[in-house]
Amino acid sequence: VWSNSDGWTTNTQTNVIIWPGNSSTVPTGFAALLGLTLRIAVIDSVPFTMMSEIQDASGNISTKLIGYIPDLIDELKNRMGFIPNITYFSASASYDDLVNLVANGTFDLFIGDVTITAARREIVGFSSTIYDNSLRVVVRDAASVKLDLWSYLKPFSVKLWITILGAAIYAGILVYILEGRQNEALQDRSIVSLIGMSMWYSSSTIMGKSADFQTTTAPGRILTASLYILSLILVAAYTANLASDLTLSKSACSISGIDDIKNGKVAYSRIGIRVGSSIEDYYLREVSSGSRNYYPITSKTNVYSALLNGIIDATITDAGTAEYIVNNIYCNLTVVGSDFDQSAYGIATQKNWLYEQDLDLAILSLREAGLFDNLTTKWFETNICSHSSDTSSAMSIESMAGLFLTCGVISILAILFFIWKRRYLVKNYLLVLFYEKDTLTQRNT
């Protein structure tokens, strides 16, 4: 015993503790759940708790709870020997309301994807963690690339393309004037051929490629130097803008993570938040500074339908649920950014529950046995949907379809021009072919 005046002194007062069973001997062990019936509340939440229909050999259909939580309850029941009396709540139920039902004694346990928070710890107790959780942002998946035949022309505006065409024509006329009579490569040609070669020289020089001939006069070389300068700037600008446009076209989502939401890149009214959940607490605490400026949603199912229907543009949800949803149910949704706000799920119990030590010991034993890893593998590592485009950096054919179409049209024009220039040879060949056929027919006759 210690006091300010006397310092430490020996305590002479004695206390006698009478333990249950009218015994003064300190008992060993702790209260166990063996043989007791527990009122357990669970909530529909894919893939933690789901209702499934099962058909037996006689064709009778019955319902059964499946998922991460039902499997965990079965393991706890087998290890601890309690009798579960389970009440199933739909996805529209409020997590906070179910926590309150445990606090007032309506239920003994609430087992599900229940995040351990400071506010909830004030009214209920929590077991050891049963799932390590974090949050993710979910948005609509990248839409299929729309066919845009002229996407390769977008780095320059229409006015700039017209200006470049005008510059090529202007330079071609100057080449015709400055080089037409002095350049050997342009002599002894028709007017049409001379104009065509001049235009070819100016356009190819602007595009950074050498033409079939070189300028020989001083004015022509000065003109060529100006075309080289023009080519250097235009080609560099086109390459940079084209790379930028193609990069932006691969970013189908306007949101890349939680930082974009915090920075207001998307309207707060377009962010769906489920009311009465720990996610709402996070949003009010970290994003909106207490303002309920989000789009309120009452159930997880409504969150995803609102996202698919374009009512909202993004939502925040638990990482495990989000990854299962986008990989197995809603293939048109995807998660973006890295996970954040790490937390944990626990079993909600009444405050100072008599059997909390028995429950924690069983949970720790299951964890050491690897059960939680097995449940995670079973319920979270399935993947039905395909999201190969999310991580692929390859450019799709659709983004360059117009370029190939343009090349195809030009090649067809080249073939037609070739046929037109060889029209007399083709005509003579056809005449000879028809003549030989008629002669052979007459001989046969």
Buried (B, 14 or more C-beta within 10 A) or exposed (E): EEEEEEEEEEEEEEEEEEEEEEEEEEEEEEEBBEEBEBBBBBBBBBBBBBEEEEEEEEEEEEEEBBBBBBBBBEBBBEBBEBEBEBBBBEBEBBBBEBBBBBBEEEBBBBBBBBBBBEEBEEBBBBBBBBBEBBBBBBBBBBEEBEEBBEBBBBBBEEEEEEEBEEBBBEBBBBBBEBBBEEBEBBEEEEEEEBBBBBBBBBBBBBBBEEBEBEBBEEBBEEBBEEBEEBBEEBEEEBEEEBEEBBEEBBEBBEBBBBEBBEEEBBEBEBBBBBBBBBBBBBBBEBBBEEEEBBBEBBBBBBBBBBBBEEBBBBBBBBBBBBBBBBBBEBBEBBBBBEBBBEBBBBBBBBEEBEBBEBBBBBBEBBBEEEBBEEBBEEBBEEEEBEBEBBEEEEEBEBBBBBBEEBEEEEEEEEEEEEEEEEEEEEEEEEEEEEEEEEEEEEEEE
